[in-house]
Amino acid sequence: YYIVNQHCCREENITNIVTSGEVGATYYCVIPPASRGKNSSAVFAEFVPPLSCINSTVTVDNSATDADGDSLSYEFCNTYKGGDLDDIKPVAGHQPFTQTQYLQGFSFNDPLGDPIYSSINNAGLATFTTKKFGSFLIGVACHEWRNNQIINTVRREYSIDVGTKEYLFLWGPNPSTDILTLTVFNAEHPEIAIYNMEGRFLEHRALNPGTNTIDVSYYAKGIYLVKY
């Protein structure tokens, strides 16, 4: 059995994929037949999607744990398209899913545009050297091994935002249950993106210099990340 979630759309202005604001994403899990025996999926450690300045090195912990003690290995992997602007919440399809199309000069193995800028080791630690401005989509696969065979794979995706932040950004109250006030100084075209703690993109907002308000009353109780 497959459990599949497909929707639109990805965050706008992702630097390394085609028409990022017009294509969605696919997330799925596989429930294997009982004849394969019992298995618990590996679970990625929680993390905060990284921000980086240009010409810097950033390390992201993609390590996972496995309740069954299976061996784990890691690699960069492709992500998958989902809905689009004409069908935001499509009826979920089945494998093979359509792979995300990368712009020329990028790939899922070279998400920052050159193989020397991206690497991942046997412990799941990915190292990125940021030589270009932008927002870069990253896919990571964790494979479970038992008796020298891959028995399951879990995936995660996130983006690395690379740039220079030259403006002051203030917000409150924190925590907030209804209206969040954001004040921006020294910026012509400020913007924010909101993510949940799993790193999933929820909302993008273009802001105005000065004071802005956002209604957050429809968000479920929890912790959210605001990237600017």
Salt bridges, closest charged atoms under 4 A:
ASP68 OD2 - ARG146 NH2 3.72
ASP70 OD1 - ARG146 NE 2.82
GLU75 OE2 - HIS143 NE2 2.74
GLU157 OE2 - ARG10 NH1 2.51
ASP161 OD2 - LYS227 NZ 3.19
GLU191 OE1 - HIS204 NE2 3.11
GLU203 OE2 - ARG205 NE 2.57
